[in-house]
């Protein structure tokens, strides 16, 4: 098993054992590609969503929120192009009977060349140190140039084939590249075909009166159809944005890799409406703003990269992904797209209603252009868990498993521990819990030795452990221990609220934006 595959397997096991993520319907042997978030998972998920919402809506005067319904009029999805064009190119391996997305197979093949380039760069850094000129190296090194040329050639061919909807050509490209089934090594492929990803159901309880309706495959369309409602009711002037978080559903045939690709997932999207002609400036603005938002989390700047789309969606004139280095390699975490005026114009056409903005400065009506940022909350959860998951060897040779979750996002902010379950120590610990729990999610822990309790809290990512001992009854001081450094200090109980506020409040992240 590859190291990254082993890490993902261990993360999945840890997530279940410690109450972060459970397989859905497990007592009935589960349901493929669906998961339930446990006690600590739901806290982390809520914190991640809150960080996104506050950074997007609270800190931007020209961005407001929305919570649109999951069910929408079925014509919505005809107008958006999802009925006709929301497809994945799928291919089956005849020997293994496994099904894959053809584009993912090609992207994974391309990634091998990128890995080779990064290895050559790493060798150069190791050899030349501070004198190493990475830009010049990438522009002149024969190995780098050769591998980059292969990447460019494959991406160019794939883009041309997809734009021409030449699925036979996509199969031939897979065969020409010698791409094999990742699990068995077989190269015996079927033809490539398109598969629509929307879930269809019926609205209405009486047969004959029902009509086809879809579970929304994205949250964006709820924003577009409410564009004028929001703009007029909140008196917004362009440029302005509408933000929304919520569930979306896609009938992924090849959903796998834990919570990375699921059939039921949560999106956090913001559609930013701008004057036509300014969209590419705003596209660059949101690229910079979003990567900064990610980097402030402290998950490692080296774990992020931008990837421009090879094939633009039918609605876009610019698009890129922020990719994260998951245990299974660099994969999409967030998409940033310049959607032009496609969505609003299409909804105008299908609904017969005008969706235009009157610009009071230019005294003209126009259909705004849109710049979108869209991030999967479940993927962000997995990215956070993956980066935080650390096996650490201590000075005494012992080891510990610790989740280095950013303090403001940790499910439990502090564990309060009486040294013994007697002599008034539990009562003192409860007083401290009552003092902190209104502002911080705290946990009372009195079972086992203090060392075992520390390890248990490390495993769920608790930033601070507060220990109450016999001296605490006399001097009103406690020992506070920090998760990552394991350093301990004696502090006054009355100072704990301000200390915790400085260390774990969401404001500590937001102030850096």
N, C-alpha and C positions, 0 to 999 in steps of 0.2 A: 504494500500500500504506500502511495506517495505521501510525503510529509504533510502536504496541504490537505489531502484527503483524510489523513489520520486526524489532523486538527479539527476539521469539520465534524468528523464522527465524534470526537471528544466533546466538542461544543454542544452537539445535539444531546449527548448523554448528560452533560452538566446542566443544560437548560431544563431537562425533564427532572433530574434528581433534585434540583434546588428550586423548582417551582417557577421557572420562567416561561417555558413553552411545553405544552403537552400535545401528543397526537389527538386529533379530534375523534370523538366517538370510540375511544380506545377499547372500551369493554366489548364493543362489537367488532373488534379487529380493525378499527380505524376506517377513515375515509381518505382516499388518496389526495395528497396535496392540500389538505386542510388541517389547520392547527388551532389550538386554544391557548390563550395567554394566561398563565397562572398568577398567583398572588404577587410575585416580584416582577413578572413580565408585564403585567398590566400597569404597574407603577412606572416602570421604565418607559413603556410605550406612551403613557400619558405625559411623562416629563419631556420626551422627545417632541411630541405633538405641541406641547405648551411652548417649548423653546422656539419651534418654527412659527407658531401663531404670534407670539409676542414680538419676535424679530420682524415678522412680515407686516402685521397689522398695527401693533402697539407703537412701534418705532417709526412707522411711515404714515404721515398725516393724509397722504393721498391714496391709501389702500384701506379698503373696508372688507368686512366679512360677509359670507353667505352660507346658508345650509339648505341646499336644494334637495328635492325628493329623489329617491333612487329610481322610482318608476317615472318615466316621461312618455309623452305622446309618441307613438311609434314613428311618426313622420320625422321626428327629431333625428333619428338615426339614418333615415334616408337622406336628409339634408346634409348631415355631417359626413356622409360617405361610408359610414360603417356597414350598412347593409350590402353595399357593392364592393367595398375595397378593404374591409377590415379582416385581412387574411394573413396567415402564416404559410410560407412554403415548407411543406413537410415531405420527408423522405423516409422510407422504411428499409431496414437491412433484412434481406431475405433469409439469412442464416440465423441471426440472433432474434429476429422478430421484434427488434427494438425500433422505436420511431423517434426521429430527430427533426429539429428545424434545420433546413438546409443552410440558411444564412448563419446560424450559430456554428455549424460544422466548419464553414468557410472562415468565419471570424476566429475560431479556435486555432485553425491552421495558420492563419496570419499571425496570431499571437506568438507562435513558436519563433517566427523571425524577429519579432519585437524583443523577445526574451534574449535571443542571441545578441542583438544590438546592445541591450542593457548590460549583458555580461562583458562585452568588449569594452564598454564605457567604464564599468567597474574595475576591470583590469588596468585601464589607463590611469584611473584615479589612484589605485593602489601603487602603481609603478612610479608616477610622477608627483603625487601629492599636491601641494598647493600650487605648483607651477603648471598643473594640468589645465589646458584650455579645452573645455568640453565642447563648446560651440564649434571650434575649428576642427576638433577630432571628428565630430559627427559629420562635418562637411567634407572631410578629406580622407578619412580612413577607408581603405578598399573594402574591408569586410562589412563595415557599416553601410557603405554606399551600395554594395551588392545586395545585402539583405533588405535595405530600404527600397531598392528597385523592384525586388520581388513583391514586397508589400504593395507598392504602387501599381504594379502590373495586375495583381490579383484583384485588388479593390476596383481598378478601372474596368476589368472584365466583368466582375460581378455587378457593378453599377449599370453597365450597358445592358446586360442580360435582364436585370430586374426591370429597368425602364422599358425594355422592349417586351416584357412579360414572356420571355423565352425560357420556359421551365425546362425544356429539353436541353437547352444550352447550359442551364445551371447544373443539371445532372452530369453533363459531359465535363464541366469544369471540376466538379467533385471527383470524377473518375480520373481526369488528366492530372490533378494534383495528388492523386494517390491517397485520398482521405479514407481512412478506415473507421469502422465502428470502434468508438473509444473503449468499449468493454471487451470485445472479442477479437478485434483486428480484421474482421471480415470486410471485404470491399464489394460485396454482392448487393448492389442497391436496386431499389425499385425506381420508377419514374417519380419526379417531383410533382406534387399537386398542391393546390391552395385549399386552405381550410378556414372557414369563418369562425371567429372566436366568441361571438355573442351567444349568451344564454337566452333562449326564447321560452316564454310561458304564455299563459292566457289570463286576460282580465275579465272578470265576470264569473258568476257562480252557476249560471244556467247554460246548458249546452245549446249552442245555436246563437246565443246572445253574446258570447265571448269574442274577444278579438286578440290577435297576436300582440304581444308586448315583450319588451326586452329588459333584462337587468342591465343597468348602465355599465358599459365597458370602460368608462372614464368619467371623471367628475366635471370635466371642462364644459360640456354642453349645457349643464345646468346654469353655468355662469353666463354663457353666451345668450341663452334665451331670456335671461333676466337682466341683460345689459341696461336697457332703458329703465326698468323698474328701479334698479339700484342707483343709476346715475341721477335720476330725477328725485328720488326720495332722499338721497344723501347729499344732493346738490354738489356732486363732484364735477370738476372741470378736468378736461384732458390736459396732461396725461394723468391717468389714475388706474388703480388696480382693484380687482375683486379676488379675494382669497377664499378658499374652501378646503376643508378636509372631509373625508368620508369614504365609505366602502365602494369598491368597484368590483366587477365580476368578469372573468374571461375564461372561456372553456378551453384551457390549456391542455392539449393532448399530451404534452411531454413535460408537465410540471414536475420539477425535481429540485434537488439541492436545497432541501429543508425549506425555510420560509422565503428563500430568494425568489422563487416563482410559484405562486399559488393561484388557485381558481377564485378565491375570495380574498381580497387584499384591501389595504387602505392607502389612498393617495392624499398628498398635500400639494395643492395646485394654486397658482396665482396667475391670472390673466391680466396683463397690463396693456391698457388701451392707449394708443398714441396716434399722433397726427401722421398721415401717410407721408413717407419720405424721411421720417425720423426713426423708423423702426430698427435700422441696423445700428444706430448709435445706442439706442436703448437695449438692443440685444447684447452689445459689448458691456454696457453698464451692468446688466443682470448677470452676465458671466462672471464679472469681477466680484459683484456683491455676493453671489451664491458660493463661490469658492472660498471667500473670506469667512462666510458663515460656517462652512464645514471645518475650515482649518482652526477656527477658534475652539472647537471641541477638544483639540489636542490629541487626535487619534493618529497623528503622524502625517506631516505634509507629503512625505514620500509615498503615501498610500493613495494619493489622488492624482488623476491626470484628466485632461480634456481629450475627447475623441470626436472629431468632426464626422457627421453622418456621410457614409458613402452614397446612399440613395436617399434623397430628400423625400419626405412625405408629400402627398399631392397638394397640401395646403401651405408648404413652407418655402421661404426663400433663403433661410439659413437655419442650421440646426446642429447641436452638438450634445454630447453627454459628458457629465462629470462621472468618471469611472472610479471605482474604489477597489483596492487590492483585497478582495475577499479570500477566504481559504482556497477557493477554486480558481483564483486568478483575478485579473482586472475585469470587472463587469460593471454594467450601467447602474448607477445609483440615482442620478438625477438628470432629467432632460431639460434643455433650454432651447426654445424654438421661436423663430420669427414666423408667425402663422399667417402673415399678410392680412387681407380682409376677407379671406375665404369663408370663415365660419359665419360672420354676420351677414355677408351678402347671400350666402346659401340659405340661411334661415329667412332672410327677406323674401327670397324667391319662392320658397316652399310654403311660407306662412301667409304671404301677401301683405305683411305688416312692415312698415319702415323701421329699420334699426339704425338710425343715423343720429349724429351728434351735431348740434348747432354750435359753431364756434363763435362766441361773442366778440372775440378780438378781430377775426378775419371776416365776420359776418357771412359765413357760408355753412352749408350742411355738407357733411361727408360721413362715409362709413369708416370708422377708425381701423387702423391696423392693430395687430395684437402681438405682444411678446409674452411667451409662456414660460414659467418655471414649474416643473412637475417632478416631485420626488415621492418614491414609495416609502411609506412609513415602516413597513415590515422589512424592507431592505436596509433602511437606516438603522433599525433595531439590530439586524444581523451584523452590519458593519461595526456598530458600537460594541456588540458582544465579542466579535472576532478580534478587534484591536485591543479590547480590555482583557482578554483571556491570556493569563501569563502563568507559567510555571517558574517559580523562583527558587534558587538555591541560596540559603542564608549563610551567614558567616560561620555558624557552628556546623555546617554541612547538611543540616536538615533542609527539607523542601516545603514549600507551601504553594497552593493553588489560589491565586488572587484575581479578582475581576477589578481591573483599574478603570472602572467607569468614571467619567468626569463627575466631580463631586456634586454639581448642581443637578445632574441627571440620575444619580443613584436612587434605587427604589427605596432604600432605608437610609436616612441621613445620619442617624446616630443610634447606637445600641447602648442602653443604660444597664449596668451590671453591678449588683451587690456582690461583694467579695464572698460573703457567706449568706446562707438563707436564714439568718437569725440575728439576734442582738440589735434589732432595729434597723439593720442595713436595708432590707427590702422596702421598708416604709419610707426611708430616705430616698431610695431610688425611685419609688413611685411619685414622690413629691417633685423630683426633677423631671420625670416623664410628663407629669401634668403641666409643668412650666413650659416645656418645649413643644408639646404635641400639637398645639394650635397652629404653629408656624412650620413645623418640620415633622415628617413622617419618622417616628421613633419606634424602637422595639425594646421591650423588656426581656432580658435574658439572664436566668439564674442557674441553668442546668449545666453540669460538668465543671471541670477545672477552668480557670480563667484563660489558660492557653488554648484549650479546645474551643472555648467561646470565641476567642479572637479568630481562630482559623475558620470557624463557621461564618462569622461576619465577613471575613476576607472573601469567602467563596460566593457571597451574594453581593459584594461590592460596597459594603457599608463604609463610608469614609472615616467615621469617628466612633470609637468605643469609649464610654465614660464609666469609670470604675469607682464605686462607692465603697470605702473601707471604714475601719473603726475611727480613724483620725477625722474622717468626714463629719462625724457626729460632734466633734469638738471644735474643728476649725472651719467648717463649712467650705472645705476644699475637696476637689475630686481629681483623679488622674484621667487625663484625656489622651488617647492614643490615636495617632494618624495612621491610616491604612497603608499607604505606599511606603513611607519612610519607616514606619513602625516606631517613630519617636514618641516618647511620653513626656508630658509635663503636668505640673500641678497648677490648677486654676481654681479661682473662686466660683462657687455655684452661681452667685448672682451675676457673674460675667458670662455664663454659658450662652444665653440668648444672643448677645452681641457677637460672641466668638463664632457661633454657628452661622449667624447672618453673614458675617464676613467670609466664611469659608464655603458655604454650600448653597447660598441663595441664587436664584436664577439671574438676579441682577448682576452677579459677578461675570456671567457670560455676556449678557446684553450690553454691558458698559464697554465691551471691547469692540463692538460693531461700529 
